[in-house]
Amino acid sequence: MADIKYEITRSLGILSQGTRGWQKEINLISWNERAPKVDIRDWAPEHEKMGKGITLTREELIHLRDILNQLDLEELSLS
């Protein structure tokens, strides 16, 4: 498997933290020395390991923001 290079260029926030120290984070990440994208995924405490996540382009992030802004969270009955 090829090495994947990444650089967290900016931390945007922590969404949650698990009992073993892993955190679900939203960051700007440059993958393989490309332009940074918004990335949401689980990270081990020192960023030495990562879980599966989702990477969004600017256009996808704008579309996601618009969808979330239209949601009625009370109607979704989330716990």
Number of C-alpha atoms within 10 A of each C-alpha: 3 4 6 8 10 13 14 15 12 13 13 13 11 14 12 11 15 10 6 8 12 19 20 20 19 20 21 20 21 18 15 12 11 11 10 21 18 20 21 22 18 22 19 16 13 9 11 7 10 15 12 8 13 9 17 15 13 11 9 12 15 12 12 12 11 11 10 11 10 8 10 9 10 8 7 8 7 6 4
